[in-house]
Amino acid sequence: MDQLIVGKGSSLHGRIRVPGDKSISHRTLLLGALAEGDSVVRGFLPSGDCMATLRCIEALGIQVEEHGDNTLTIQGRGLRGLCRPDQPLDCVRSGTTMRLLAGILAGQSFASTLTGDEQLLRRPMGRIAEPLRKMGAQITTRDGRGPLKIRPAKLHGGEHTLPVASAQVKSAILLAGLYAEGPTVVQQPGPARDHTELMLAAMGADVRSSGLTVTLTPRSRELSPLDLSVPGDVSSASFPLVAALLVASSEVMVEWVGVNPTRTGLLDVVSQMGGEIAIDSESRQGGEPMANVTAAASDLKGIEIGGSTVVRMIDEFPLLAVAATQAKGATVVRDAAELRVKETDRIACIASELSKMGAHIEPERDGFTIVGPTPLEGALVDSHGDHRIAMALAVAGLVASGETIIDGARCIPDSFPGFVERMQEIGARMEWVWDRGDCHGPSREREL
């Protein structure tokens, strides 16, 4: 299955759940491996990226029991219990896997190498290598990119001022800090995801946050195992929610969504644009807030987005671009140059593909400007191998006239396995196409 076909249809309605949070799922594996004893994780996200992390920790000697209901038992071996891998650790396409594992491996007594697919090896890794070297880590890169070769080293604490807010860089430094002599302090220029800090604190680590400063002081005692349920991924939930905002007469609820305020930038932005978003039944699981989120069809208006909001929605900008095509006036995004170095150059890719559908979008160095509302037309578009580009184009297809065909859509399960099925549940007209390998050519799952 490499193509996804989407058709404009009637209104979207229903209550659904989305898979577990990707960021939290990554961290449960890594921190569960470092705990002393068995961690139990319910609602784990078995996406391509998270499975890359799982296979890496297994290669480091950690046994993980996978249950049929996305529940895992991670048999932690303690901070010093990891084993030397027999071969380079394959992070596939997951930048989170490579960057966070680098922090852990920097403090080990054995050498290791982190590698991955060509797409991952194009992404910048100097941003973690430099602060880790400042702590004494012995890391070599290939022109600031992977593969990363890590040799044993004695680490020391210190203060790190991040040039841009980045949860992955912050997490890599804090994880290395578990093996360092003396406190490790991270100064952030703005708020970034705090899942690592929350989970470390729940495991008994001495980690404290004060404003934009995070301090970790290593302790002699081991980390306690985890026992938690992973909330639904707010990034995944954003796709059906924004679709409901854009498709006339729609109303969709996504249940049990993680609403950590470091992750809800898109919900805040579409609300400012006039979107009808409701959050209710809030509770907490392992320190993480979660709630039911409902979106209803709304008339949107363009706004300007920049500053500290950007990092709180960095993964959702391709989807925001789709919403902006249906908003009245100009939507201006700035301070988002980070989008240039994600799985793809997301500014260039979303501008190119939405333009094929008739959008008025002007890419900028650190963002884009979109003027709407614009009637979109179905077209043959390309995911560029980026799961979030693919899903954003699928939402665009729901409001476009005619049929939208998305090439390279098989990357979608990297973050949202079951995306098409969940969208079909609420009434979306989309289907996979696959090559049957015979003279009859491609076949569809069902007719639109």
Buried (B, 14 or more C-beta within 10 A) or exposed (E): BBBBBBBBBEBBBBEBBBBBBBBBBBBBBBBBBBBBBBBBBBBBBBBBBBBBBBBBBBBBBBEBEEEEEBBBBBBBBEBEBBEEBEEBBBBBBBBBBBBBBBBBBBBBEEEBBBBBBEBBBBBBBEBBBBBBBBBBBBBEBEEEBBBBBBBBBEBBBBEBEBEBBBBBBBBBBBBBBBBBEEBBBBBBBBBBBBBBBBBBBBBBBEBBBEEBEBBBBBEEEBBBBBEBBBBBBBBBBBBBBBBBBBBEEBBBBBBBBBBBEBBBBBBBBBBBBBBBBEBEEEEEBBBBBBBBBBBBBBEBBBBBBEEBBBBBBBBBBBBBBBBBBBBBBBBBBBBBBBBBBBBBBBBBBBBBBBBBBBBBBEBBEBBBBBBBBBEBBBBEBBBBBBBBBBBBBBBBBBBBEEBBBBBBBBBBBBBBBBBBEBBBBBBBBBBBBEEEEEEEEEEEEEEE
